[in-house]
Amino acid sequence: MNLKSKVKSGLKWTFIDQILSQIIFLIFSIFLARVLTPSMFGIVGMVTIFSNFAILFIDLGFSAALIQKKEVTQAHFSSVFWLNIGIGFLIYALFYICAPLISVFYNQPELKLLIRVICLSFIFTAFTSVQANILIKEMHFKKKVIINWIAMLIGYLVAFIMAYQGYGVWSLVMMTLITAILNAILYWMVSKWIPLFIFEWNKIKELSSYGLNFMGEASVNYWSRNFDNFIIAKVLGSTDLGIYTRAYSLMLLPLRNISTIVTKVMFPAFSQKQDDVALLKKYYLNIIQYIALITFPLMIGLSLVSKEFVLLFFGNKWSAMIPILSILSGLGAIQSIVSLNGLIYNSLGKVNIAFKVSLFTNFILIIAFIIGVNYGLKGVAWSYFIASLLLFFPIYGIAIKQLNISLFEIYVNLKGVLLATLSMIITMLTLNHFFDFSLLLGLLLKIVVGGCTYLLLLFIFEKKMLLNLKNKVVHFKKSEVTKSKDITD
């Protein structure tokens, strides 16, 4: 199978994975939110702020380096594997020892045991990091997708059953742990690669320049995305953290479904073509146009129906989430494009630039969060939105410059989508201002009328793009039918 076919197959399977995964996440999160309280989600959030950050250190970015590096040997894979195992156990021991300190820091005594249990996932993650990245490097996304489905679905089912049995916060803890365990078992069952008893420091050193810069950028970027959670947990408490993290998770749904799919599949593909910048520029402009086509109306639309959505699906006890979801969803439209910056830097091997940019970005965001938390939960959300908007032009400009693209080219490329989205906003705000509907009717009318307005204006402004998209879909379906016939014959 050539690279183009692998990319198509990867996009298909990763898209299916993301869509199904997020549908499952949405369904179970709504059910769990109706059984559990915001405070319970917040308590687990206090743990995951630190535990998710620690996971970044398990392989020090070397697994990503294995994907980016064109020529790797068994010695590279095995050396990274054994390094991961050692770091995984070391980090777990550190968290086990520090659990009482974290508990005192948040003034939450129950965190001590929660941390020691949930952080066992570090060890299982360490055992599977290389196997997972080998599948990505070889673009075998179908296997990875199936593993993800099985582990996630069973994890959610366990959480769902435990929540209804009255186990409270422990249902969320066990969901994380069981998912990690199942992932580990399934990756070892599926992967053909088995580590040898080899550890060579020179192989680690070969990967260190890329890997450590990648980890540094990922670490700094992590805190830009999670410092808001950290400061909310410390200053405002577990209930506000639970509300904020639920809103943030909902905001991320379209991003995970679209931008993450593209990044996962195109990273190995872009890495293989990293010397042809002109070709990457062409692909990138097409990619962001199709992403914006979907994410802009979804994110803005979610912002405009946040009241109806939250009250209908989550209930009145989550009403404080409405303004937070509305603000963060608007931010999500911007992030759907900016989130591809990593694809540019990582595939071109310019993670050193990404690291420097992240340091500056995160410095500004942390200051914004420190100021915003003084004005409550809304203050944090608004500070995030305003700071991100101000940072967009310089930060995004640096990234696209690596592909010889200007901000004006981006505007011309997205102009039709922007105008169609603006028309949708005006239509939905008009409906909201002049009519007073019930929650369900209001949600349905806003979605239908706003969606039709968007599609009509998009057809007017971007008819050529829509026809190209239609032709690609038709061509893809024909190729899949041909493959099926070849298999049966």
C-alpha positions as CSV (number, residue, x, y, z in Angstrom):
1,M,0.0,0.0,0.0
2,N,1.5,3.4,-1.0
3,L,1.6,6.5,1.2
4,K,-1.5,8.1,-0.4
5,S,-3.6,4.9,0.2
6,K,-2.3,4.7,3.8
7,V,-3.3,8.3,4.4
8,K,-6.8,7.7,3.1
9,S,-7.2,4.5,5.1
10,G,-5.7,6.2,8.2
11,L,-8.1,9.2,7.9
12,K,-11.1,6.9,7.4
13,W,-10.3,4.7,10.5
14,T,-9.2,7.6,12.7
15,F,-12.3,9.5,11.8
16,I,-14.5,6.6,12.6
17,D,-12.6,6.2,15.9
18,Q,-12.9,9.8,16.9
19,I,-16.6,10.0,16.0
20,L,-17.6,6.8,17.8
21,S,-15.3,7.6,20.8
22,Q,-16.7,11.0,21.3
23,I,-20.3,9.8,20.9
24,I,-19.6,7.2,23.6
25,F,-17.9,9.9,25.7
26,L,-20.8,12.3,25.3
27,I,-23.4,9.7,26.1
28,F,-21.7,8.3,29.2
29,S,-20.6,11.8,30.4
30,I,-24.2,12.9,30.4
31,F,-25.3,9.8,32.3
32,L,-22.5,10.1,34.8
33,A,-23.1,13.9,35.2
34,R,-26.7,13.1,36.1
35,V,-25.7,10.6,38.8
36,L,-22.5,12.3,40.1
37,T,-22.0,15.8,41.4
38,P,-19.7,18.5,39.9
39,S,-17.6,18.2,43.0
40,M,-16.8,14.5,42.3
41,F,-15.6,15.3,38.8
42,G,-13.6,18.1,40.3
43,I,-11.9,15.8,42.8
44,V,-10.7,13.4,40.1
45,G,-9.7,16.5,38.0
46,M,-7.4,17.5,40.9
47,V,-5.6,14.2,40.5
48,T,-5.4,14.2,36.7
49,I,-3.9,17.7,36.5
50,F,-0.7,16.1,37.8
51,S,-1.1,12.5,36.6
52,N,-1.7,13.5,33.0
53,F,1.4,15.7,33.1
54,A,3.5,12.9,34.5
55,I,2.5,10.7,31.6
56,L,4.4,13.0,29.3
57,F,7.6,12.1,31.1
58,I,7.3,8.4,30.7
59,D,9.1,8.3,27.3
60,L,10.6,11.8,27.3
61,G,9.2,12.3,23.8
62,F,11.3,9.4,22.3
63,S,8.2,7.6,21.0
64,A,7.3,10.6,18.9
65,A,11.0,10.7,17.8
66,L,10.6,7.1,16.6
67,I,7.8,8.2,14.3
68,Q,9.6,11.3,13.0
69,K,13.0,9.6,12.4
70,K,13.1,8.0,8.9
71,E,15.5,5.1,9.7
72,V,15.1,3.3,13.0
73,T,16.3,-0.1,14.1
74,Q,15.2,-2.8,16.6
75,A,17.8,-1.3,19.0
76,H,16.1,2.1,18.9
77,F,12.7,0.6,19.7
78,S,14.0,-1.7,22.5
79,S,16.1,1.0,24.1
80,V,13.1,3.4,24.2
81,F,10.9,0.6,25.6
82,W,13.2,-0.2,28.5
83,L,13.7,3.5,29.2
84,N,9.9,3.9,29.4
85,I,9.5,1.0,31.9
86,G,12.1,2.5,34.2
87,I,10.6,6.0,34.1
88,G,7.1,4.6,34.5
89,F,8.0,2.9,37.8
90,L,10.0,5.8,39.0
91,I,7.2,8.3,38.4
92,Y,4.7,6.1,40.1
93,A,7.0,5.8,43.2
94,L,7.3,9.6,43.2
95,F,3.5,10.1,43.2
96,Y,3.0,7.4,45.8
97,I,5.4,9.3,48.1
98,C,4.0,12.7,47.3
99,A,0.3,11.7,47.6
100,P,-0.1,13.0,51.1
101,L,1.5,16.4,50.1
102,I,-0.9,16.8,47.2
103,S,-3.8,15.9,49.5
104,V,-2.8,18.6,52.0
105,F,-2.2,21.2,49.2
106,Y,-5.8,20.9,48.0
107,N,-7.1,20.3,51.5
108,Q,-8.8,17.1,50.3
109,P,-7.9,14.1,52.5
110,E,-9.5,11.5,50.2
111,L,-7.0,12.4,47.5
112,K,-4.2,10.4,49.1
113,L,-5.6,7.0,48.3
114,L,-7.2,8.2,45.0
115,I,-3.7,9.3,43.7
116,R,-2.0,6.0,44.7
117,V,-4.6,4.0,42.8
118,I,-5.2,6.1,39.7
119,C,-1.5,6.6,39.1
120,L,-1.0,2.9,38.6
121,S,-2.0,3.7,35.0
122,F,1.6,5.1,34.6
123,I,3.0,1.6,34.6
124,F,0.6,0.2,32.1
125,T,1.1,3.2,29.8
126,A,4.9,2.7,29.9
127,F,4.4,-0.9,28.8
128,T,2.5,0.1,25.6
129,S,3.9,3.4,24.5
130,V,6.3,1.9,21.9
131,Q,3.7,-0.6,20.6
132,A,1.2,2.2,20.0
133,N,3.6,4.4,18.2
134,I,4.8,1.6,16.0
135,L,1.3,1.2,14.8
136,I,1.1,4.9,14.1
137,K,4.5,4.9,12.3
138,E,3.4,2.1,10.1
139,M,0.0,3.8,9.7
140,H,-1.9,0.7,10.9
141,F,-4.7,2.8,12.4
142,K,-7.4,0.1,12.1
143,K,-5.8,-2.0,14.8
144,K,-5.3,1.0,17.0
145,V,-8.9,2.1,16.6
146,I,-10.3,-1.3,17.6
147,I,-8.1,-1.5,20.7
148,N,-9.2,2.0,21.7
149,W,-12.9,1.1,21.3
150,I,-12.8,-2.0,23.4
151,A,-10.8,-0.5,26.2
152,M,-12.8,2.7,26.3
153,L,-16.2,1.1,26.1
154,I,-15.5,-1.4,28.9
155,G,-14.0,1.4,31.0
156,Y,-17.1,3.5,30.6
157,L,-19.4,0.6,31.3
158,V,-17.6,-0.1,34.6
159,A,-17.8,3.6,35.6
160,F,-21.5,3.6,34.7
161,I,-22.3,0.5,36.8
162,M,-20.2,1.7,39.7
163,A,-21.8,5.1,39.7
164,Y,-25.3,3.7,39.9
165,Q,-24.1,1.3,42.6
166,G,-23.2,4.4,44.7
167,Y,-19.4,4.2,44.5
168,G,-19.2,8.0,43.6
169,V,-15.8,9.3,42.7
170,W,-14.3,5.8,42.6
171,S,-16.3,5.0,39.5
172,L,-14.3,7.7,37.6
173,V,-11.0,6.4,39.1
174,M,-11.6,2.8,38.1
175,M,-12.6,3.9,34.6
176,T,-9.2,5.4,34.1
177,L,-7.3,2.5,35.5
178,I,-9.3,-0.3,33.7
179,T,-9.0,1.5,30.4
180,A,-5.2,1.7,30.8
181,I,-5.0,-2.0,31.8
182,L,-7.1,-3.1,28.8
183,N,-5.1,-1.0,26.4
184,A,-1.9,-2.6,27.7
185,I,-3.2,-6.2,27.3
186,L,-4.7,-5.5,23.8
187,Y,-1.6,-3.8,22.4
188,W,0.6,-6.7,23.5
189,M,-1.9,-9.1,21.9
190,V,-2.1,-7.2,18.6
191,S,1.5,-5.9,18.2
192,K,3.9,-8.1,16.3
193,W,6.9,-6.3,17.8
194,I,8.4,-7.7,21.0
195,P,11.3,-5.9,22.8
196,L,14.7,-7.4,22.9
197,F,16.9,-7.2,26.0
198,I,18.8,-4.4,24.4
199,F,19.6,-1.0,25.8
200,E,22.0,1.3,24.0
201,W,22.6,4.8,25.2
202,N,23.8,5.9,21.8
203,K,20.4,5.1,20.3
204,I,18.7,7.1,23.0
205,K,21.1,10.0,22.2
206,E,20.2,9.9,18.5
207,L,16.6,10.5,19.5
208,S,17.2,12.9,22.3
209,S,17.5,16.1,20.4
210,Y,14.1,15.7,18.8
211,G,12.5,13.8,21.7
212,L,13.5,16.2,24.5
213,N,12.5,19.2,22.5
214,F,9.2,17.5,21.7
215,M,8.7,16.7,25.4
216,G,9.6,20.2,26.5
217,E,7.1,21.7,24.0
218,A,4.5,19.2,25.1
219,S,5.1,19.9,28.8
220,V,4.9,23.6,28.4
221,N,1.9,23.3,26.2
222,Y,0.3,21.0,28.8
223,W,0.5,23.6,31.5
224,S,-0.9,26.3,29.2
225,R,-4.0,24.0,28.8
226,N,-4.1,22.9,32.4
227,F,-2.9,25.8,34.6
228,D,-6.5,27.1,34.5
229,N,-7.6,23.7,36.1
230,F,-4.8,23.9,38.6
231,I,-5.6,27.5,39.8
232,I,-9.4,26.8,39.8
233,A,-8.8,23.7,42.0
234,K,-6.7,25.6,44.4
235,V,-8.6,28.9,44.6
236,L,-12.2,28.1,43.7
237,G,-12.5,24.5,44.8
238,S,-13.6,21.1,43.4
239,T,-17.2,22.1,42.5
240,D,-16.0,24.9,40.2
241,L,-13.3,22.7,38.8
242,G,-15.9,20.0,38.0
243,I,-18.1,22.5,36.1
244,Y,-15.1,24.0,34.2
245,T,-13.6,20.6,33.2
246,R,-17.0,19.4,31.9
247,A,-17.4,22.5,29.8
248,Y,-13.9,22.2,28.6
249,S,-14.4,18.6,27.6
250,L,-17.5,19.5,25.6
251,M,-15.6,22.3,23.9
252,L,-12.9,19.8,22.9
253,L,-15.3,17.3,21.2
254,P,-15.2,18.8,17.7
255,L,-11.4,19.5,18.1
256,R,-10.8,15.8,19.0
257,N,-13.0,14.7,16.1
258,I,-11.5,16.8,13.4
259,S,-8.1,18.4,14.3
260,T,-6.8,15.4,16.2
261,I,-7.7,13.1,13.4
262,V,-5.8,15.1,10.9
263,T,-2.8,15.5,13.2
264,K,-2.6,11.8,14.0
265,V,-2.7,10.7,10.4
266,M,-0.8,13.5,8.7
267,F,2.1,13.6,11.2
268,P,3.7,10.4,9.8
269,A,2.7,11.4,6.2
270,F,4.1,14.9,6.5
271,S,7.3,13.5,8.2
272,Q,7.9,11.3,5.1
273,K,7.6,14.4,2.8
274,Q,9.3,16.9,5.1
275,D,11.8,18.0,2.4
276,D,9.0,19.1,0.0
277,V,7.8,22.3,1.7
278,A,5.8,23.4,-1.4
279,L,3.8,20.2,-1.4
280,L,3.2,20.4,2.4
281,K,2.0,24.0,2.0
282,K,-0.6,22.9,-0.6
283,Y,-1.8,20.1,1.6
284,Y,-1.9,22.3,4.7
285,L,-4.1,25.0,3.0
286,N,-6.5,22.3,1.9
287,I,-6.6,20.7,5.3
288,I,-7.4,23.9,7.3
289,Q,-10.1,24.8,4.8
290,Y,-11.9,21.5,5.4
291,I,-11.3,21.7,9.1
292,A,-12.8,25.2,9.4
293,L,-15.7,24.1,7.2
294,I,-16.8,21.8,10.0
295,T,-15.4,23.2,13.3
296,F,-16.3,26.9,12.9
297,P,-20.1,26.3,12.6
298,L,-19.9,23.5,15.2
299,M,-18.0,25.5,17.8
300,I,-19.9,28.8,17.3
301,G,-23.2,26.9,17.1
302,L,-22.5,25.2,20.4
303,S,-21.7,28.5,22.0
304,L,-25.1,29.9,20.9
305,V,-27.1,26.9,22.1
306,S,-25.2,26.4,25.4
307,K,-28.2,27.2,27.6
308,E,-30.6,24.8,25.9
309,F,-27.9,22.1,25.6
310,V,-26.8,22.1,29.3
311,L,-30.3,22.3,30.8
312,L,-31.7,19.6,28.6
313,F,-29.0,17.1,28.9
314,F,-27.1,17.8,32.1
315,G,-29.9,19.2,34.3
316,N,-30.3,22.3,36.5
317,K,-27.5,21.3,38.9
318,W,-25.0,22.0,36.0
319,S,-26.6,25.4,35.1
320,A,-23.4,27.2,36.1
321,M,-21.7,25.6,33.2
322,I,-23.8,27.5,30.6
323,P,-21.7,30.8,30.3
324,I,-18.4,28.8,30.6
325,L,-19.4,26.5,27.8
326,S,-20.5,29.5,25.7
327,I,-17.2,31.3,26.1
328,L,-14.9,28.2,25.7
329,S,-16.8,27.1,22.6
330,G,-16.0,30.4,20.8
331,L,-12.4,29.8,21.8
332,G,-12.6,26.3,20.3
333,A,-13.1,27.7,16.8
334,I,-9.7,29.4,17.0
335,Q,-8.0,26.4,18.5
336,S,-9.3,24.1,15.8
337,I,-6.8,25.8,13.5
338,V,-4.0,26.7,15.9
339,S,-3.9,23.1,17.2
340,L,-2.3,22.1,13.9
341,N,0.8,24.1,14.7
342,G,2.3,21.1,16.3
343,L,1.8,19.1,13.0
344,I,4.0,21.7,11.2
345,Y,6.8,21.9,13.8
346,N,6.9,18.2,14.6
347,S,6.8,16.9,11.0
348,L,9.5,19.4,9.9
349,G,11.7,18.5,12.9
350,K,11.5,22.1,14.2
351,V,10.4,21.2,17.7
352,N,13.0,23.6,19.1
353,I,11.1,26.5,17.6
354,A,7.8,25.1,19.0
355,F,9.3,24.9,22.4
356,K,10.4,28.5,22.4
357,V,7.0,29.6,21.1
358,S,5.2,27.5,23.8
359,L,7.3,29.1,26.5
360,F,6.1,32.6,25.5
361,T,2.5,31.5,24.9
362,N,2.2,29.8,28.3
363,F,3.8,32.7,30.1
364,I,1.1,35.0,28.8
365,L,-1.7,32.4,29.5
366,I,-0.6,31.8,33.0
367,I,-0.6,35.5,33.8
368,A,-4.1,35.7,32.2
369,F,-5.4,32.9,34.4
370,I,-3.9,34.4,37.6
371,I,-5.7,37.6,36.8
372,G,-8.9,35.9,35.7
373,V,-9.4,33.7,38.8
374,N,-9.9,36.8,40.9
375,Y,-13.2,37.2,39.0
376,G,-14.5,33.7,39.5
377,L,-15.1,30.9,37.0
378,K,-16.3,33.4,34.3
379,G,-13.1,35.4,34.8
380,V,-10.9,32.4,34.1
381,A,-12.9,31.6,30.9
382,W,-12.8,35.2,29.6
383,S,-9.1,35.5,30.4
384,Y,-8.4,32.4,28.4
385,F,-10.5,33.6,25.5
386,I,-9.0,37.1,25.4
387,A,-5.4,36.0,25.8
388,S,-5.8,33.3,23.1
389,L,-7.3,35.9,20.7
390,L,-4.4,38.3,21.3
391,L,-1.8,35.6,20.9
392,F,-3.4,34.1,17.7
393,F,-1.7,36.4,15.1
394,P,1.9,36.3,16.3
395,I,1.9,32.6,17.3
396,Y,0.0,31.3,14.3
397,G,2.1,33.5,12.0
398,I,5.3,32.0,13.2
399,A,4.0,28.4,12.6
400,I,2.7,28.9,9.1
401,K,5.8,30.8,8.1
402,Q,7.6,27.4,8.3
403,L,5.6,26.5,5.2
404,N,6.0,29.8,3.5
405,I,2.4,30.8,4.2
406,S,1.2,34.3,5.2
407,L,-1.7,35.3,7.4
408,F,-3.3,37.0,4.3
409,E,-3.2,33.7,2.4
410,I,-5.0,32.0,5.4
411,Y,-7.7,34.7,5.3
412,V,-8.2,34.3,1.6
413,N,-8.3,30.5,2.0
414,L,-11.0,30.7,4.8
415,K,-12.9,33.8,3.7
416,G,-16.0,31.9,2.4
417,V,-16.2,29.8,5.6
418,L,-15.9,32.9,7.8
419,L,-18.6,34.8,5.9
420,A,-21.0,31.8,6.1
421,T,-20.3,31.4,9.8
422,L,-21.0,35.1,10.4
423,S,-24.3,34.8,8.6
424,M,-25.2,31.8,10.8
425,I,-24.4,33.8,14.0
426,I,-26.6,36.7,12.9
427,T,-29.5,34.3,12.1
428,M,-29.3,32.4,15.4
429,L,-29.0,35.6,17.5
430,T,-32.0,37.1,15.7
431,L,-34.1,34.0,16.5
432,N,-33.0,34.2,20.2
433,H,-33.8,37.9,20.4
434,F,-37.3,38.0,18.9
435,F,-38.7,34.6,19.9
436,D,-39.1,32.8,23.2
437,F,-39.1,29.0,22.7
438,S,-39.1,26.1,25.0
439,L,-35.7,24.5,25.6
440,L,-36.2,21.6,23.2
441,L,-37.9,23.6,20.4
442,G,-35.3,26.4,20.8
443,L,-32.4,24.0,20.4
444,L,-33.9,22.3,17.4
445,L,-34.9,25.5,15.6
446,K,-31.5,27.1,16.2
447,I,-29.7,24.0,14.9
448,V,-31.9,23.7,11.8
449,V,-32.3,27.3,10.8
450,G,-28.7,28.2,11.7
451,G,-27.3,25.1,9.9
452,C,-29.4,25.8,6.7
453,T,-28.2,29.5,6.7
454,Y,-24.6,28.3,7.0
455,L,-24.9,25.8,4.2
456,L,-26.7,28.2,1.9
457,L,-24.1,30.9,2.3
458,L,-21.3,28.4,2.1
459,F,-22.7,27.2,-1.3
460,I,-22.7,30.8,-2.5
461,F,-19.2,31.7,-1.3
462,E,-17.4,28.3,-1.6
463,K,-19.2,26.4,-4.4
464,K,-16.0,25.2,-5.9
465,M,-14.7,23.8,-2.6
466,L,-17.9,21.9,-2.0
467,L,-17.9,20.4,-5.4
468,N,-14.3,19.3,-5.0
469,L,-15.2,17.8,-1.6
470,K,-18.1,16.0,-3.2
471,N,-15.9,14.6,-6.0
472,K,-13.3,13.4,-3.4
473,V,-16.0,11.6,-1.4
474,V,-17.4,10.0,-4.6
475,H,-14.0,8.9,-5.7
476,F,-13.2,7.5,-2.2
477,K,-16.4,5.5,-2.2
478,K,-15.7,4.1,-5.7
479,S,-12.2,3.1,-4.6
480,E,-13.6,1.3,-1.5
481,V,-16.1,-0.6,-3.7
482,T,-13.3,-1.6,-6.1
483,K,-11.2,-2.9,-3.2
484,S,-14.2,-4.9,-1.9
485,K,-14.7,-6.5,-5.4
486,D,-11.0,-7.3,-5.6
487,I,-11.1,-9.0,-2.3
488,T,-14.3,-11.1,-3.1
489,D,-12.9,-12.0,-6.5
